[in-house]
Every structure is written in C-alpha cells, then in structure tokens.
Amino acid sequence: MTDGDPVAAFPHQLANDVRAVLAVMPEARSHPSPFSVYVDDEAVAIPYRIYQDELPVDVVRSLSGVQQAILHCLYSRHSDGLVRQRHLEQIASSDEPWVVPFVVQLVGEYVLEILESIQHGLSDLPSKRSTQRLAYGDFIARNPGFFARTERRVVSYWSCYYRWKFPVFGTYPGCHLLELLRAAASDRTGRPWPRHTPAGDWSMS
C-alpha cells in the first residue's frame, strides 16, 4: 500500500470492502498526504482530503452496510465542508473502532456545524459503560500525540473564528467534546488524561 492509498485508511480485514467502495467512486484527482494513527494495534493512514464527486443515492444503497460506512468515512475527508458534514452524520453515532479516527479528526477542524453534528452523534459518550465511550477512550489512549494536536487545533480555531460568538472557551462546542474525550481516555487508562487546552473558563480577554 502506498501513501494516499485509501485501502490503507482501514484495518486490513476491511481491504476487500474498501476496494468494493473504491470501485464505484470516481477516480481520485490527487492523493494528498495522509495522517497516521493506530486502530487497535494496527497503523492506518487516512487521507487528509479527498476531492471526488459524491455518488448517486442508488449506487450508495447498492453497497453493504459496512461498505456504506466506509464510503461515509472517506467522504468525511472531502474538501467541501458541507459534504464532510453530510457523510459524518451517517457515521458519528457508530462505535466501530475504525470509524473513530475519522470523527476525532473532524473535532479538530473549523466548521462549527460539524462540531454540533458530532455532539449529537456521540450521545452515548457521557455514559461510562457505553461501547462508544470505550471505543473513543481506547483510540485516544493509543494515539496521545494525535489527540494532543487535535486539542490545540480546537483552541486555535475557536480563537481565530469563534471567540466573538463564544467569548468563554468552555461554552464552545469543541471544548465540550474535548472534555468528554479526555474523560473517556481517563476511564480507559485509569489515570487523569493530560490537558493541552486552557481551562473552560478561559476567555483570552
């Protein structure tokens, strides 16, 4: 598998399903550099952006359930924020470990409506014994550097684009998501998870 190969964005047991999805997608116009994370014990390389047009509804429906989830994961990396949001909303409530990095990556991006969609989809995250909380806690525990970068991006985008709307960082949806994700990681590891953001009452005033 080479850099930018979407098959490498998923665990190896999904390779045939990923290839079935790629067979119905338009040919990629470019292969941007991926970001690498671990899903369980396996390294995956997820494309930072894709640029293909969306598929007709009947083509999507012809895919299996797993293949549709793979498709939505890939299109959640689309260059158009509205496309990312549409496909995110189809997978945000999933507790499949291989879906988790696609959602966490979007926590660290700049579209407020996407953060709100993630909040809605992760409705089970506050529940200590939920499968969703276990999946996200495990992912963060395995990818501390990736999550630390995500935290810093959340602060940066809040400061740059949304401080006028949410003067206190704790009122910003991204801050709320980070608190839930840190709590999930703490549950998974049995220790307080380090914070790479200011306290929730921080306002930069």
N, C-alpha and C positions, 0 to 999 in steps of 0.2 A: 504494500500500500504506500502510495506517495503522498507528500504534503498536498493538502487540498482535496484528497480523495474522500468523498462523503461516506464511503463504506467504513473508513477509519473513525468516524464520529460515533460509532456504536459498538457495543461489545461484539466479539467475534461470532457468538451464536446467532446474531441477527443478520449476518452478512447476506444470506440469500434473500431475506425480506428487504433489506436495503437495496440490493440490486434490482429487485422487482419494482421498487418505487422509482429508482433512477431510470428504469427503462421507459417509464411513462412521463417523466419530466422532460421539459425542453433541455437541450444540451447547454451546459454551463458556458457562459461567455468569458468567464475568468475563474481562477482558482485562488482567492485571497488566502493569506496565511491563516492557519487555524490556531486556536488556543487549545492547550493540552491540559487535561485533568484526569483523575482516576475515578472510574466507576467500579465499585467493589475493589478488586485488586488489579484491574485491567486499565491500562492507559488508553485513552481515546483522544482524537484530535478533531475538534469541532470547528467547522468553517466560521470565520468571523462574520462574513456576509455572503449571501448568495444573491443572484440577480435574475434568475429565471422567472418568466411569467407564471402566474397561477394556472392550475389545471381546471378544466370544466368539472362541474359537480358530478356528472355521471362517471367520469374517469376516477375521481376520488372514491366514489361509492363502490366501484368495482374492486377495490383493494380490500384485503382482510383488515380486521380491527387493528392488529399490530402494525401492519403496513400503513394504515391511515395515521396512526400515532407517529410513526417515523416521518411520514410526509409533513405532518404539522410541526414536528421538531425542526426539520430542515427549513421550512418556510418561516419559522420563528426567528431565523437568522437573515431574513430578507432585508434588502436595502431600504425598503419603504416601511415606515413605522406603522402605517395602517395595516399593511399585510402582516407584519410581525404580530400585531395585536390580535388580528382575526385568528391566526393559527395558534398563538399562545392560548387563547381562550378555549381551544379544543383539548389542550393537554395540561392546563395549570392545576387541575384537581387530581391528576394522576399521581400515584405513589410508586410508579416504576422507577427503579434507580437510574436507568439510562435517560429518563426524561428530566431528572432533577437538574443536571448542569445547564440545560437549555433555559430553564426557568430562572435559576440563580444568576446566570449571565444577564438576563433582562432586568433583574433587580438593580444592577449597576449601570443601566442605560438611562437615557434622559427623558423618555416620553412618560409624562405623568399618568396618562390613561392606561398605559401598560402596567405601571405600579398598582393602580387601582384594580385592574383585572387580576393581577397576581394575588392581591389581598383577598379578593373574592374566591379565587380558585383554591387558595391554601386555607380554607376554612377549618380544616382539621389540625392545622399546625399547633394551635394552642393546647390541644389535648395531649397530655403526657404519654398516653399509651397508644396513640394512633399510629397506624402504619406510615402515614405521611410524615409525622414528626421523626420517627425512627429513620426513614429514608433520607430526610434532609440533614438530620444530625450526623448520620454516618458519612454522608458526602462531604460535609464541612470538615469533619474530623480528619478525613483522608486528604483534603485539599486546603490546608490552612492558608497557604500563600495566595491562592486564587480568591479565597473569601476575604482576606485582608485587602486585596486590591479592589474587590467589589465594594467593601465598606468605604474606602477612600473615594471611589468614584461617586457613590451616593452623596457624600458630603460635598464633593466638588460640583456636581450638577445642581444640588439644592442651592449652594451659594451663588452659582452663576445664573441660574434660570428661575428659581422658585422662591428665593428668600423674600421677595416682595409679597408673595401670597401666603407663605408660611414663615413668619418672622422668627419663630422659635423652632429649632431643628426638631424637637420632639413631636411637633404637630405635622411634620412632613411624612407622607405615607412610606417613603423609603426608610425612614428611621424606625417606624413601627415594624416593618418587615425584618430589618436587621436585628431588632431586639428578639423577635420570635426565632429567627435562625440561630442566633447565639445561644438562646435558651435550649434549642434542640441539640446543639453541639455539646452544651454542658451536660445535658441528660445522657448523651451518648458516651462521653468521656469520663463522667463523674467528677468533673472539676470545672471551676468558673472559666468560661471562654474569654480570651483576651479581647479587649475593645480597641478598635482602631478608628473610632469616631469620637466626637465630643459628646458630653452628656446631653440628655434630651432637652434640658432647659437652656442650652446654649443658643445665643441669638446673634452673635457677631456684631452687636450694636456698640 
